[in-house]
Amino acid sequence: MKLSKFIWPVVGIVAVLFSIWLLVQELRGLSLDELMESFAAIPLHRWILAGLSTLVAYIGLAGYDRVALLHLGRKGISFTFIALCSFTTYALSHNIGASVFSGAVVRYRAYGSKGLSAREIGILVAFSSFTFVLGVMLLFGLVLVTHPAITERFVGLLPVEASAAMGWVLLGLVALYVIFSWLGLRPLRIGTFELHYPRLPVVSQQLLMAPIEILAAAAIIYFALPAEGNPGYWIVLGVFLVSFSAALISHAPGGIGVLELVFITALPEMRQEDVLAALLVFRLFYLLIPFVLALFVILGFERSQFGRKDIATPPVPPS
């Protein structure tokens, strides 16, 4: 863990620098005035739709934690607390980078005050991350099956036939996950640790909340793009899945440089200024405004906890 504190920041910095360098090469000759014109040309109703999409996305993110708590059998925590904790967690981790680690710190402090053990919080973090991965697999599988030519936008990595086949494989894996839940597999024992397979009601909520969050987040960019040259929502969704996943893997804070590079490369039919303007809207609504609000939530939480003597400290399991 001590080593990871140094490794992930270095990985993030390298990813940011490399992505920015590639982005600068791609955007040679870009006019700042044209970028601002594209930004100002977004209609008011599209700003409103992008804002509503952000709200839906963060409700979906709260669903990640709620489903994880349901899996743990913790039903006594109010949805308001879950939503505030989830909002703060993702607002910080999306901007800071290394989301698994930065998110774990926030959740440990918040859910520890509700009596969850360190082990339970660890499972909650892992389960929430897996719910996101499950949503990506489901939606990307659907995109590849319905629009297999999308892979040609990423330097022709796969032929169309292979893209469709990969989509069916992803959907098949999701189906197997559901079937295993329906069969009610026994817990996996690793020493004193038990890993319980999610029950079917939990899995069904995973398959609901993850797509809602991802679909809404992609909609922010879609609504901010102009109609001219727009390839359609499903293409934007596919590009978003690739770019956002690449940003998370890179651990680049806010995915800076990574999102822009992938989108500009994958949407050659659109003006670069228009794509960058849409991504600015995404960063404003999905990253920057939530980040500022999250700081106030943290200050309010810590103020409410200051001086309390009945705070539940998360018990550390015996080694």
Salt bridges, closest charged atoms under 4 A:
ASP65 OD1 - ARG107 NH2 2.83
GLU120 OE1 - ARG74 NH2 2.90
GLU194 OE2 - ARG189 NH1 2.15
GLU194 OE1 - HIS196 NE2 3.05
GLU260 OE2 - ARG283 NE 2.70
GLU269 OE2 - ARG153 NH2 2.81
GLU273 OE1 - ARG271 NH2 3.77
ASP274 OD1 - ARG271 NH1 2.91
GLU302 OE1 - ARG109 NH2 2.92
ASP310 OD1 - ARG308 NE 2.91
